[in-house]
Amino acid sequence: RLGEFEEESKQPSVGEPQRHQLKHRELFLSRQFESLPATHIRGKCSVTLLNETDLMSQYLEKEDCFFYSLVFDPVQKTLLADQGEIRVGSKYQAEIPDQLAEGESDNRNQQKMEMKVWDPENPLTDRQIDQFLVVARAVGTFARALDCSSSIRQPSLHMSAAAASRDITLFHAMDTLQRNGYDLARAMSTLVPQGGPVLCRDEMEEWSASEAMLFEEALEKYGKDFNDIRQDFLPWKSLASIVQFYYMWKTTDRYIQQKRLKAAEADSKLKQVYIPTYTKPNPNQIISVGAKPGLNGAGFQKGLTCESCHNFPPLKATVSAQWYAWGPPNMQCRLCASCWIYWKKYGGLKTPTQLEGATRNLSRPEAQSLSPYTTSANRAKLLAKNRQTFLLQTTKLTRIARRMCRDILQPRRAARRPYAPINSNSIKAECESLYSGMLLFFYSLKK
């Protein structure tokens, strides 16, 4: 998923370690809710939706910062993206037809074409348009004063003027200008025809107070499922009317007040929980060098490096005074203090491990500690017991030495005592002397 996102959003290239650490910052939003004890809290973090305009490297620069782009549905067992895409590119652009030549007829179905409702290059000035809109609002206020139902809903002049200033009045005024060719005199006469002033009302005015209360009750129960709201609460209203009323209702003070009440109610349900300091001993903690064996770190081989940052313990003595066991016990892996905190926070190591296909260059102290030829019999015994079986491929000279120096090597005795050290220097000296003698013997035979 990260690779596809980098290609689509044209992210700057990052190194392999940064790409590996970015995998630890990705989470998956789940539709399943679980309640956990407050004593499990160890801190807080920031989780944001991954945006195509964000740089992925910024998540590595912040501590405890995660991102998500996919949503997991535990019922359907699916992992899908739950956000819209920014449609950028040639495949999302509109296809503009060629301009008709002079005298060429348009063969397209005009009923399916959009109708022009406003011309920005009209002959009127901005001041003239504003004056006409003021006249339209005044006519709307006067029309509400003459209408009996409106006078009951808006008993004061202030309420009538506020209702006449809504968008429906302005849209009607601009549509009137467009239909009359932006002629102010003709548009004025259209606003006040012979039967009386034109009254334009939207859904906020058409709905009664009881209907609005029913809508709020249905919205509390069903959410934005307008089909169920219409079926169970407002069957006499059309679906388009309910949707239009919803978006107008969200602009009112009533919606803001309800939103504040819900937020205050949610805050009142929260309880202040005392979280004690976590002081339990860590079973993975390794005792420091020089301590008596028998505790958590007993039996660990000296000289191993940190499995995450691959730093040798003497080099990190000033940085990490504490070490932690990590992985299967037979692998004898350990982490330094900083890498252990990273592992507990993000669930991974700073660098890829050998199980993930990463190649690792061993340092000289570590290579010496992993060598099967060691001077400590106990350490070699522990290493051979816990490490996986390996194949030692010897050279031809070594195989010759096994046969020529059988008196010194004593292979039967060495097989019964595999951990006893072998004096390789004496074997090497004896082999060289015998080998040089054989060369002289064959050289003399040739002569």
Disulfide bonds with the S-S distance in Angstrom:
none
